[in-house]
Amino acid sequence: RQGVVVITGASSGLGLAAAKALAETGKWHVVMACRDFLKAAKAAKSAGMADGSYTIMHLDLASLDSVRQFVAHFRRSGMPLDSLVCNAAIYRPTARTPTFTADGYEMSVGVNHLGHFLLARLLLDDLNKSDYPSRRLIILGSITGNTNTLAGNVPPKANLGDLRGLAGGLAGKNKNGSAMIDGAEDFDGAKAYKDSKICNMLTMQELHRRFHEDTGITFASLYPGCIATTGLFREHIPLFRLLFPPFQKFITKGFVSEEESGKRLAQVVSDPSLTKSGVYWSWNKDSASFENQLSQEASDPKKARKLYELSEKLVGLA
Ligand code: NDP
């Protein structure tokens, strides 16, 4: 039978490109889990995705209620779940004041990490029930959270510290707390994004440690390359948006097109050779995949465990 893959944030950029690449194979039905139904419908049409190859379902990761409603809606559809891709993200690089999710958590970590954390935890059951030969749970990572790379060393660097800001609820319900995971006094939107990506990579590894052996589910993360043209940079200053794509193309040579990045993510979903669990995939200049090393912080098992336990509390699972 066809596999069923849920992709969050499939209304643009990488998520849309991967949705298209998977739907085109005819082997996958894609559930596009998006906050803006109409935008997703238009995006799928203009990408040329065939009617019937996808279903759009509403999911706003900035609301834990919406995550729970999405899961209920998906289950009512009767579709099995064979692969889940936690792809959606927001990036507020110039923000100096935080914004908050419906549950009162700082938006970058709330959407990129906490919303996905709840979604992944709830849908693990569904993945576990599937009879598909290779079930996978994929969470997008990034080079920018990895301080063992050049890009990861551009300030402000990711750093979760002792997670005291997260433990304090990311300024949400406790308005006197910090909106930053490390408890810093000042909000820094660029760092909040990088921190959220570390959370994504730590979560993937912790899920692997807790569930891979018993369930056989493959947990993976990836850095698809620098897709300098996506909407992720929409809140950046205009000069940055103008210069970033040529800079990545000609100087760092890390540039990758949306189409190519979509193929890479599609490989992590369905390639029979990428079944190893607990892995962070990257691609070399010849577009061949390899298992990449994570920075010390992004692979710290103690931090991963603490993050996991605190996140369970914040999303109401513990
Ligand atoms: P885009 O901004 O193009 O896509 C992000 C998607 O997330 C959009 O579909 C957006 O929806 C969705 N989204 C944002 N907020 C929410 C929310 N509250 N609920 C549901 N969906 C939401 O970015 P990219 O395609 O570049 O990024 C995709 C992933 O790739 C991210 O995880 C990012 O961290 C990662 N990545 C990107 C890199 C790059 O160079 N671009 C490099 C490394 C990793 P809407 O269309 O409605 O805005």
Boltz pocket constraint, residues with backbone or C-beta under 6 A from the ligand:
constraints:
  - pocket:
      binder: B
      contacts: [[A, 8], [A, 9], [A, 10], [A, 11], [A, 12], [A, 13], [A, 14], [A, 15], [A, 33], [A, 34], [A, 35], [A, 36], [A, 39], [A, 59], [A, 60], [A, 61], [A, 62], [A, 86], [A, 87], [A, 88], [A, 89], [A, 90], [A, 111], [A, 140], [A, 141], [A, 142], [A, 143], [A, 197], [A, 222], [A, 223], [A, 224], [A, 225], [A, 226], [A, 227], [A, 228], [A, 229], [A, 230], [A, 231], [A, 232], [A, 233]]
      max_distance: 6.0
